[in-house]
Amino acid sequence: MRLEQKVLSFLKTLLETQNLSEHTIRAYRGDLADFQTFASRMAVEEITEDILCSYLSHLRVERSLSPATIRRRLVSLRTFATWLHSCGHAACNPFDSFKPRIRLAQRVPRYPSKDELRKLLGAFQFAGKQSQQATRGLDDKWAPNYSDLLTLVSLELLYATGIRVGELVAIALRDLDLVSGTVLIHGKGNRERWVFLPSEGLGELLRSYLVFRGALSPAADNLIITPKGDRATTNFIRRLLLAAAQRAGIVHRLTPHMLRHATATHLLEAGVDIRAVQKLLGHRSISTTERYTHISDAFVRDRIQRLHPRAQLLEMSDN
């Protein structure tokens, strides 16, 4: 069985059975295309531990790729090899014996500061106030700019809940329960979890948004729809966020995943238990959530100066 045929079947399976974003599918396609170039016209039965060792050497020595890129290539290839074996297309999985160690530099996830988030959300607050006034019947002669309202709702949901951009665009109307303040999220690998709206103000914003969204496209099933009434894509939300950052005067590039990083970091800094953050973000392993325990020196100094018991102990001794 030719490798390229099975790669196409694998990608088709991912599209049909896994709730993966366009970005993730594109990454799998690119990673496996890279291995196909290396393996040339190889059949799947010929993928052995020795071939994988040669491929690793090719990535490291001949191409000098970064450890992060190499690791991603091998993770994609391992997922493909596991699928081949589970479907009976390969007698064994070569990754059962091939376990390379790839050390990654510990990088602090980039995320916007609280001041930048304040500017970002503040740039669209007027749309939220307009929508709430209009839905309360204070003035039925005008309606808010739907694009601004959509931007505000998307930003608020991404930061308030820490969901991924692919999870945001996958939210159906039936997944939103404003009475309990919960949203059912369809995560990676078809895993479901509940996230919680942290304030009644966000619930009110969503109620107002639903009125204008329903008038725009009453038959649409998805919560987030474009001004044309179409289901929003991940790329649409990324472009929306780039435009929002520019409008708010944020000079560096901002992505939806950076808002997820900000959510995790700010919750941990506020003292939320790491297990609760893990559950909110939908991480399988606590080690993934631990990436966000990089608390700044300024934050540590402030907490220690304000909360260290030394001053209280000295006051007690004086008495």
C-alpha positions, 0 to 999 in steps of 0.5 A, spaced: 500 500 500 502 506 497 504 511 503 500 517 499 494 513 498 494 512 506 495 519 508 489 521 504 485 516 507 488 518 514 486 526 513 479 524 510 478 520 517 480 526 521 476 531 517 470 526 518 471 523 525 475 529 529 473 536 531 479 539 529 480 546 526 482 547 519 489 549 522 490 543 525 488 539 519 493 543 515 499 542 520 497 534 519 497 535 512 504 539 511 507 534 516 506 528 513 507 531 506 514 532 509 515 525 511 512 523 504 518 527 500 523 524 505 520 517 504 519 517 496 515 512 493 515 507 500 509 503 502 507 503 509 509 496 510 516 499 509 516 504 515 520 501 520 524 504 526 530 504 522 526 509 517 524 513 523 531 514 525 534 516 519 528 521 518 530 524 525 537 524 523 535 528 516 531 533 520 536 534 525 543 534 521 541 535 514 536 540 515 537 543 522 530 544 524 528 546 531 526 541 536 519 544 536 518 543 529 522 536 529 517 534 535 511 536 531 513 532 525 514 526 529 507 527 533 503 527 526 507 521 524 506 517 530 498 519 530 498 517 523 502 510 524 497 509 530 491 509 525 495 505 520 496 499 525 489 500 529 485 500 522 489 493 520 493 497 514 500 495 518 502 489 522 505 493 527 506 500 530 514 502 529 513 508 534 512 502 540 520 501 539 522 508 537 522 513 542 526 519 541 528 524 546 527 531 544 528 537 549 524 543 548 526 550 550 522 552 556 518 558 553 513 562 556 507 563 552 505 570 550 499 573 552 496 580 552 497 584 558 491 586 562 492 593 560 492 591 553 486 587 554 482 593 557 484 597 551 481 591 546 475 590 550 474 597 551 474 599 544 468 595 543 464 596 549 459 601 546 457 596 541 455 592 547 451 598 550 448 599 544 445 592 543 442 592 550 439 599 550 436 597 543 433 590 545 430 593 552 426 598 547 429 604 549 430 606 542 427 602 536 430 607 530 437 604 530 441 598 532 448 597 533 453 595 528 453 588 528 460 587 526 462 591 532 457 587 537 460 580 534 467 582 535 466 584 542 462 577 543 467 573 540 473 577 544 469 576 551 467 569 550 475 567 548 477 571 554 472 569 559 472 562 558 479 560 555 476 556 549 480 555 543 478 558 536 476 552 533 471 551 539 468 558 539 466 557 532 463 550 533 458 552 539 451 551 537 445 555 539 443 549 543 450 549 547 448 555 550 444 555 557 444 563 559 439 561 565 445 557 568 451 561 565 454 555 562 456 553 555 457 546 552 464 546 548 466 540 543 473 540 544 479 536 541 478 528 540 470 530 540 471 531 548 466 535 551 466 539 557 462 545 560 465 552 561 462 557 565 460 565 564 464 569 569 459 574 570 451 576 569 454 582 564 456 577 559 450 573 560 446 580 558 451 581 552 449 574 549 442 575 550 442 582 546 447 579 541 442 573 540 437 578 538 441 581 532 444 575 530 437 571 530 434 577 526 440 577 521 440 569 520 434 566 524 435 559 521 443 558 522 444 553 528 451 556 530 452 561 535 457 565 531 455 568 524 458 573 520 455 579 518 453 575 511 449 570 516 454 565 514 457 560 519 464 563 522 470 560 520 477 560 525 480 564 519 474 569 520 475 570 527 483 570 527 482 576 522 477 579 526 481 579 532 487 582 528 483 588 526 480 589 533 487 589 536 489 594 530 483 599 532 485 598 540 492 601 538 495 594 540 502 594 536 504 587 536 500 581 533 495 578 537 492 571 536 486 567 539 490 563 542 494 568 546 487 570 549 487 563 552 494 564 554 492 570 558 485 567 561 490 561 564 495 566 566 490 571 570 486 565 573 492 562 576 495 569 578 488 570 581 489 564 586 484 559 582 486 552 583 490 549 577 486 543 577 480 548 576 484 551 570 486 544 567 478 542 567 476 549 564 481 549 558 480 542 557 487 539 558 488 532 558 494 532 562 496 537 568 503 538 565 500 542 560 496 547 564 503 547 568 506 551 562 502 557 565 505 557 572 510 562 569 508 568 574 512 574 573 517 577 578 513 583 579 507 579 581 511 575 586 514 581 589 508 584 590 504 578 593 510 577 598 510 584 600 503 584 601 502 577 604 508 575 607 507 574 615 513 577 617 510 584 619 504 581 622 509 576 627 513 583 629 507 586 631 505 581 635 512 580 638 511 588 640 504 587 643 
